[in-house]
């Protein structure tokens, strides 16, 4: 699971790859359609797609002469479970924490 999480978070660390995933939320897309809104080469988009594929976040399928990309919704499940485990911690109220720090500073002066 750790290696999968590492690959998932490494893949999500790039804004271009995150944008590609958002685009694929709507529907499967041809590689050329994925590349269209970006101001980078098709080769660069292909590298991003390879990283997403290795992480299991998307799949690629050749249909005729066109390579299609499909979002793998289940692939982020482990990452979501891992992140949700931190939701069990109590949220920090920053105003209260700031007041606490000011109080502590005053006591030591």
N, C-alpha and C positions, 0 to 999 in steps of 0.2 A: 504494500500500500504506500510506503514511503516514497519509492521510486515513482509511482504514478502521481503522487501529490507533487513531487519535485518537478516532473515534466509538465503537469497541469499549470502550476503556478509560474514556472519559467515561461510557458507559452502565453499566459495571460499578462505577463510583465511588459509586453510590447503593445503600444496603442494601435498599431496597424492590425495586429492579430485580433485584438479585442473588437475592432471595428468589423473585421471580416466575420467574426462570430455573430455580431449583432445583425449583419446583413443576412446571414444564413438562418437566422431565427424565422424569417418570413417564408423562405422556400429554398429548395435546392437551386444552385446556380452553376452555370458554366464558368470555368476558370477565367475566360476572357471577360465575362460579366462581372466577376469578382474584382478583376484588375481595373475595370473602367473608371471608377471614381478616384483612384489613387494616382498621384503624380510620380509614380515609380515604374520601373520596367516590368515587363511580364515575367522576366527571370527572377526579379526580386519578389514578386507576388508568389511565384512558384516555390521559392524557398520558404516563405511564410507558411504556405499551405502544407509543405512537407513537415514543418515543425508541428503544426496543428494535427496533422495526420499521425505522426509518430507519438504524440501525446494522447491520441485516441479521441480528440475533441471533434474531429471531422473525419469523414471517409471520402474517398475519391473513387469514382467509377467511370470507366470509359464506355460511352454510348455512341457507337459509330465512330466518328472522328473527334467527338467532343468529350472532354473530361468534365464531369459534373462533381460538385462538392456538396456534401450533405452534413448538416450538423448532427452530432451524436449526443443527444440530450442526456443520456444516462452517464456519459463520460465524466461529467462534473459532479456526480453524486457523491463520490468519496470526499472531494474538496468541500462540497456543501456541508456534509456531515461533520467534517473536521472543523469548519468555521462555526457551525451551529453549536458545537460543544462549548465555545467561548461565550455564547449567548446566555449560558446559565450563570455566568458571573454577574454580580450586581453592577449596574452602570455607575460610573463615577460622575457625581455632580460637581462640575468644575468650579462653580461658584462657592460651594461649601468647602472644596479642597483649597481654593485660593484663600478663603477666610481662615482656614486651619493653618496654612503656611504663614499668613500674616501674624496670627496669634502666636505661633511658635517663634517667629522672629522677634516679636516684642518681648517675649519672656527671656530671651537670651541676651538682650541688649543691656 
